[in-house]
Amino acid sequence: MDLQEKYRGLYLGALFVVEEAESAYRLGALDRGLKAWVREEIEGREHSLDYCDSQLDLAHAVEGLSAIAPRYVKLRRQLFSDLHHIGPEPPWRPMEGATAVRAGSRVFVRHPSYVLHRIRAGAGLEAESWEFTVFTEPHKPDDEGVTFRVMVFPDDHGGTLQVSPELEAQRSWYEQLAYGLLALDRTPRLAALSDPGS
């Protein structure tokens, strides 16, 4: 078996592990974002061998691809536990890149689940664009959620957040947005929380 075949086997194996984890740990509406995210991560490494010029490059390519599936399985297991078990309040769980997820417990009272994903990074004076999705019935796989476009404008203090009036009016969602950004090491100023009258 040549190197290309071995790497293809690793690629297919990663997809197989991901699919089995999705069957075992069903997450309802959260799957909408998670399934796309992990496949994008795996598919982005499908042709990594084409860029390997040394044994060290090869090792990095193999390590990068082989690490995705175990991290994804762990994340799904944690989110499944967050949704279905009594325990501490579930935290925001950062994923690879600029995405974080929070599964709201549904043991006593059904809480929303959230996905925060950066869709465009800022460069210099440009703003970062984010999508913030709230699933009010996350136990239902067909819950499409409510998605808000969020902008973070750079400044000397971690940035300033700009959201729609509709999101700002939903104080608990707005607060969860703040926690999601903190989970991704972002600390923009949230005017509606720090200056409620503004």
C-alpha positions as CSV (number, residue, x, y, z in Angstrom):
1,M,0.0,0.0,0.0
2,D,1.5,3.3,-1.0
3,L,1.5,6.5,1.0
4,Q,-1.5,8.0,-0.9
5,E,-3.6,4.9,-0.2
6,K,-2.7,5.0,3.5
7,Y,-3.6,8.7,3.8
8,R,-6.9,8.1,1.9
9,G,-7.6,5.3,4.4
10,L,-7.0,7.7,7.3
11,Y,-9.3,10.3,5.6
12,L,-12.1,7.7,5.2
13,G,-11.5,6.4,8.7
14,A,-11.9,9.9,10.1
15,L,-15.2,10.3,8.3
16,F,-16.4,6.9,9.5
17,V,-15.6,7.8,13.2
18,V,-17.5,11.0,12.8
19,E,-20.5,9.3,11.3
20,E,-20.6,6.7,14.1
21,A,-20.3,9.4,16.8
22,E,-23.2,11.3,15.1
23,S,-25.3,8.1,15.3
24,A,-24.5,7.4,18.9
25,Y,-24.7,11.0,20.3
26,R,-27.7,12.6,18.6
27,L,-27.8,16.4,19.3
28,G,-31.0,17.5,17.5
29,A,-30.8,20.9,16.0
30,L,-27.2,21.4,16.9
31,D,-26.2,18.8,14.3
32,R,-27.1,21.4,11.6
33,G,-23.9,23.3,12.3
34,L,-21.7,20.6,13.8
35,K,-22.0,18.1,10.9
36,A,-21.0,20.8,8.4
37,W,-18.2,22.1,10.5
38,V,-16.4,18.7,11.1
39,R,-16.7,17.7,7.4
40,E,-15.2,21.0,6.4
41,E,-12.3,20.4,8.8
42,I,-11.7,16.9,7.4
43,E,-12.2,17.8,3.8
44,G,-9.9,20.7,4.1
45,R,-7.1,18.2,4.8
46,E,-8.0,15.7,2.1
47,H,-5.2,16.8,-0.2
48,S,-2.6,17.8,2.4
49,L,-0.1,15.2,1.0
50,D,0.1,17.4,-2.1
51,Y,1.9,20.0,-0.1
52,C,4.3,17.8,1.8
53,D,8.0,18.4,1.0
54,S,9.5,16.5,3.9
55,Q,9.0,13.8,6.4
56,L,8.1,16.5,9.0
57,D,5.4,18.0,6.7
58,L,4.0,14.5,6.3
59,A,3.9,14.0,10.1
60,H,2.1,17.3,10.5
61,A,-0.4,16.4,7.8
62,V,-1.1,12.9,9.4
63,E,-1.3,14.3,12.9
64,G,-3.7,17.1,11.9
65,L,-6.1,14.8,10.1
66,S,-6.0,12.1,12.8
67,A,-6.7,14.5,15.6
68,I,-10.0,15.8,14.2
69,A,-12.2,12.7,14.8
70,P,-11.3,12.1,18.5
71,R,-11.8,15.8,19.3
72,Y,-15.2,15.7,17.6
73,V,-16.3,12.5,19.4
74,K,-15.3,14.1,22.7
75,L,-17.2,17.3,21.9
76,R,-20.4,15.3,20.9
77,R,-20.2,13.3,24.1
78,Q,-19.9,16.5,26.2
79,L,-22.8,18.2,24.4
80,F,-24.9,15.0,24.6
81,S,-24.3,15.0,28.4
82,D,-25.1,18.7,28.6
83,L,-28.5,18.1,26.9
84,H,-29.6,15.0,28.7
85,H,-28.0,14.8,32.2
86,I,-28.3,16.6,35.4
87,G,-25.1,18.3,36.3
88,P,-23.4,21.7,36.4
89,E,-24.7,24.4,34.1
90,P,-23.2,23.5,30.7
91,P,-20.4,25.8,29.5
92,W,-19.7,27.2,26.1
93,R,-17.5,24.7,24.3
94,P,-15.0,26.2,21.8
95,M,-14.3,24.2,18.7
96,E,-11.4,24.3,16.2
97,G,-11.2,27.7,14.6
98,A,-13.6,30.5,15.5
99,T,-16.7,28.5,16.5
100,A,-18.3,27.7,19.9
101,V,-21.4,25.8,20.9
102,R,-23.5,25.7,24.1
103,A,-26.1,23.0,24.5
104,G,-28.8,24.1,27.0
105,S,-29.9,21.4,29.4
106,R,-33.4,20.1,29.0
107,V,-33.7,18.1,32.1
108,F,-36.0,20.3,34.2
109,V,-36.7,23.2,31.9
110,R,-35.8,23.3,28.2
111,H,-33.2,25.9,27.6
112,P,-32.0,27.2,24.2
113,S,-28.8,26.0,22.6
114,Y,-26.5,28.3,20.8
115,V,-23.9,28.3,18.0
116,L,-21.5,31.2,17.4
117,H,-19.4,31.1,14.3
118,R,-17.0,33.7,12.7
119,I,-17.8,34.0,9.0
120,R,-15.2,36.6,8.2
121,A,-12.1,37.6,10.1
122,G,-11.2,41.3,10.5
123,A,-8.0,42.6,9.2
124,G,-6.6,45.8,10.6
125,L,-9.4,48.3,10.8
126,E,-12.0,45.9,9.3
127,A,-14.8,44.4,11.4
128,E,-15.2,40.7,12.1
129,S,-18.5,39.2,11.0
130,W,-20.1,36.5,13.1
131,E,-23.3,34.4,13.0
132,F,-25.0,33.7,16.3
133,T,-27.8,31.1,16.1
134,V,-30.3,30.4,18.8
135,F,-32.2,27.1,18.8
136,T,-35.2,27.5,21.0
137,E,-36.3,23.8,20.6
138,P,-32.9,22.1,20.2
139,H,-34.4,18.7,20.9
140,K,-36.1,18.9,17.5
141,P,-33.8,18.2,14.6
142,D,-35.9,20.4,12.3
143,D,-35.5,23.5,14.5
144,E,-33.7,25.8,12.1
145,G,-33.0,28.3,14.8
146,V,-32.9,32.1,14.7
147,T,-29.7,33.5,13.2
148,F,-28.3,37.0,13.8
149,R,-25.4,38.7,12.1
150,V,-23.0,40.2,14.6
151,M,-20.2,42.6,14.0
152,V,-17.1,43.2,16.1
153,F,-15.4,46.5,15.3
154,P,-11.7,46.8,16.4
155,D,-10.7,49.4,18.9
156,D,-8.1,49.7,21.7
157,H,-10.2,47.8,24.2
158,G,-11.0,44.4,22.6
159,G,-13.5,45.8,20.1
160,T,-17.1,47.0,20.1
161,L,-20.0,44.7,19.4
162,Q,-22.8,45.7,17.1
163,V,-26.0,43.6,17.0
164,S,-29.5,44.1,15.8
165,P,-32.2,45.6,18.1
166,E,-34.0,42.3,18.0
167,L,-31.1,40.5,19.5
168,E,-30.3,43.2,22.0
169,A,-34.0,43.0,23.2
170,Q,-33.5,39.3,24.0
171,R,-31.3,39.9,27.0
172,S,-30.6,36.3,27.9
173,W,-29.5,35.5,24.3
174,Y,-27.4,38.7,24.2
175,E,-25.7,37.6,27.4
176,Q,-25.0,34.1,26.0
177,L,-23.5,35.8,23.0
178,A,-21.1,37.5,25.4
179,Y,-20.2,34.2,27.0
180,G,-19.6,32.6,23.6
181,L,-17.2,35.4,22.6
182,L,-15.4,35.0,25.9
183,A,-15.0,31.2,25.3
184,L,-13.2,32.2,22.0
185,D,-10.9,34.6,23.8
186,R,-12.8,37.7,22.4
187,T,-13.6,40.5,24.8
188,P,-15.5,43.2,22.9
189,R,-17.5,45.8,24.7
190,L,-21.2,44.9,24.9
191,A,-22.9,48.2,25.3
192,A,-26.4,46.9,26.0
193,L,-25.0,45.0,29.1
194,S,-22.5,47.5,30.3
195,D,-24.6,50.6,29.5
196,P,-28.2,49.4,29.6
197,G,-29.6,52.9,28.8
198,S,-27.5,53.3,25.6
